[in-house]
């Protein structure tokens, strides 16, 4: 396992632990955080994005989180 891969795994676990939701998935690859899932509110999305952006060693964020109300339309 490369050093970058180990760091990505540690960062992914840190984000997962602090988001604490079954509605979101986080994968970190080479310092890029990929977020996916379904949020109940825009505020919830904003909180997840803000926390992830503030996490050490995240260089870029790719957001695939969808708002639940947009899925029902």
RODO-2510 file (C-alpha; in nm, 4 decimals, decimal comma):
residues 73
     n   res          X          Y          Z
     1     x     0,0000     0,0000     0,0000
     2     x     0,1484     0,3354    -0,1013
     3     x     0,1903     0,6260     0,1391
     4     x    -0,0694     0,8263    -0,0553
     5     x    -0,3169     0,5397    -0,0366
     6     x    -0,2630     0,5048     0,3395
     7     x    -0,3186     0,8789     0,3893
     8     x    -0,6343     0,8688     0,1738
     9     x    -0,7683     0,5781     0,3811
    10     x    -0,7014     0,7591     0,7105
    11     x    -0,8630     1,0810     0,5846
    12     x    -1,1672     0,8903     0,4531
    13     x    -1,2170     0,7244     0,7933
    14     x    -1,1831     1,0607     0,9708
    15     x    -1,4474     1,2228     0,7499
    16     x    -1,6818     0,9210     0,7767
    17     x    -1,6510     0,9243     1,1566
    18     x    -1,7398     1,2921     1,1816
    19     x    -2,0229     1,3028     0,9279
    20     x    -2,2006     1,0116     1,1017
    21     x    -2,4695     0,9449     0,8459
    22     x    -2,5786     0,6432     0,6500
    23     x    -2,6954     0,8834     0,3779
    24     x    -2,3442     0,9823     0,2652
    25     x    -2,0420     0,8080     0,1190
    26     x    -1,6937     0,9552     0,1191
    27     x    -1,3976     0,8341    -0,0824
    28     x    -1,0615     1,0103    -0,0878
    29     x    -0,8215     0,9456    -0,3744
    30     x    -0,4956     1,1404    -0,4011
    31     x    -0,6319     1,4167    -0,1786
    32     x    -0,9574     1,4503    -0,3742
    33     x    -1,2714     1,3876    -0,1665
    34     x    -1,5655     1,2391    -0,3552
    35     x    -1,8954     1,2839    -0,1687
    36     x    -2,2172     1,1109    -0,2665
    37     x    -2,5523     1,0480    -0,1082
    38     x    -2,8887     1,2027    -0,0373
    39     x    -2,9429     1,4980     0,1974
    40     x    -3,2704     1,6013     0,3567
    41     x    -3,1943     1,9747     0,3383
    42     x    -2,9568     2,2171     0,1696
    43     x    -2,8254     2,3005     0,5174
    44     x    -2,7235     1,9377     0,5635
    45     x    -2,5358     1,9465     0,2311
    46     x    -2,3630     2,2697     0,3303
    47     x    -2,2508     2,1225     0,6642
    48     x    -2,1060     1,8105     0,5008
    49     x    -1,9259     2,0174     0,2366
    50     x    -1,7910     2,2643     0,4924
    51     x    -1,6578     1,9907     0,7190
    52     x    -1,4939     1,8068     0,4306
    53     x    -1,3321     2,1226     0,2918
    54     x    -1,1792     2,1941     0,6340
    55     x    -1,0303     1,8446     0,6655
    56     x    -0,6512     1,8358     0,6397
    57     x    -0,4985     1,7197     0,3125
    58     x    -0,8168     1,7584     0,1062
    59     x    -0,7043     1,9427    -0,2061
    60     x    -1,0265     1,9176    -0,4027
    61     x    -1,3888     1,8248    -0,3420
    62     x    -1,6217     1,6545    -0,5888
    63     x    -1,9835     1,6747    -0,4757
    64     x    -2,2395     1,4195    -0,5942
    65     x    -2,4784     1,4745    -0,2997
    66     x    -2,8400     1,5180    -0,4074
    67     x    -3,1215     1,6872    -0,2239
    68     x    -3,3990     1,4373    -0,1428
    69     x    -3,6779     1,6682    -0,2615
    70     x    -3,5235     1,6901    -0,6090
    71     x    -3,5231     1,3112    -0,6368
    72     x    -3,8998     1,2890    -0,5832
    73     x    -3,9800     1,5220    -0,8738
***
